[in-house]
Amino acid sequence: MPDYFLGAEFGRINGEFTDRGVTSTWSAKTYLKNVIDCFEQLLGNLRTFTCPYDSPLLGPTDKSMYRSLIGSAQWAITLGRMDITYATSMLSRYNMSPREGHLLAIKKLFGYLKGHMRGKESSIR
């Protein structure tokens, strides 16, 4: 078994994980170090954050509104608005703990829909 392949590090650790007392590990640590070093050469020093999206969590009322908007967007996809599928799918991942930035993004999606009610115009009329 290789130790490093396509950016992934492979290894084994001892513990009571299996009957044999050993389990395999898989890590992106070396890959990420190399990529971050490369990007820092291009962009300058990157700050360290404790979470990938630092925006306040929504309160109960806004959470409910967010979930309602996601559900409405999903129904719009069912009705044929395939152009919002990716954005809706990505935003729906945060249904359990949406943040203010997620609410802003779903509002932008509905702003897009408001400006493009018919979607991409079809050549068939």
N, C-alpha and C positions, 0 to 999 in steps of 0.2 A: 504494500500500500504506500503511495507517495505521501510525503510530508506536506507538500505544497503543490497545488494544481489549479490553474486558471483563477488565481487570486485567493483560493481557499486553503486554509491550513487544516490538516487532518492530524489527529492524535488519539491517544487512549489515556483514560484516567481510571484509577482504582477507586472502588467504592461499592456499596451494597445496592447497585443499580440492577444487576442481573444475577443469575445463578452463578456465573463465573467470577463475579466481583469486579468486572472491567466493562467499560463502555467506550464507544467511539465519540470523538468530539469533532466539531467542524466550526471554524472561525473565519471571520473576515478581517481580523485585526491588522495583519500585515498589508493587505490590500488597501484598507482604509487609510493607514498611515502613509502609504505611498501616494494615494490619490490626494489626500489633504495636503501633503508636502508640495505636490505638483500645483495644486490650485492656489496655495499660499504664495508660490513664486509668481503666479500670474496676477492675483488679486490683492496680495498683501496679507497681513496677519488676520486670521479668522477668529472671531470671538467664540468663547465656549458658552453654551447654553445648557440649561437643565432639562428642557423639553424642546422638541422640534418646532412647535408652533406656540409661541408665547403670547397668548391673548387670554383675557379673563373668561372663565366659564360662564355660561348663561344661567340665569335664574330660572325657576320653575315655569313662569309664564312664557318667557322667551324660548325655553326648551320645547314647550308644547307647540308654539308657533313654528319653530324650526322643523319639527317632525311633521307638522301639517303641510308645510311647504314642500318637504321632501316627498311626502305621499302624493301630493298633487302633481309634482314633477314626474313621478313614476307613472301616474295615470296618463299624463300627457304623452309619455313615451309609448305606453300601450296603445294610445290613440293615433300613433304614427309619427311623433316628433323625435325621430332617431338622432337628430342633431344635438340633443341635450343628454344623450345616454351616458357618455363618459363623465361629464361634470356631475350629473345626478348620482351616478354610481360612486364616485369618489366622495362626494359630500355625505352620502347616506352611511358611510362607514363611521361617521361621528355622531350617530343618533343617540347613543348612550350618554355622551358628555360633550355636546357641541360647545364651541367657543364663539366669542363675538365675531371673529374673522370668518367663521363658517356661516354665521347668519348673514353677514355682509355678502358673502359669495353667493348664497342661494337667492338673496334679494337681487343681486346683479343678474343671475340667471333669469329671474322673472322679468327684470327690466329688458333683457334681450328678447324674451318671448313677447313682451308687450310691443316691441318695435318690429317684430317679425312674426306676426300672428299666423300667417299662412305658411311659414317655413320657407324652404327653397321652392320657388315657383316651378311647377311642373310644365313641361312642354306639351303635355296631354291635357286638353281642356274639355 
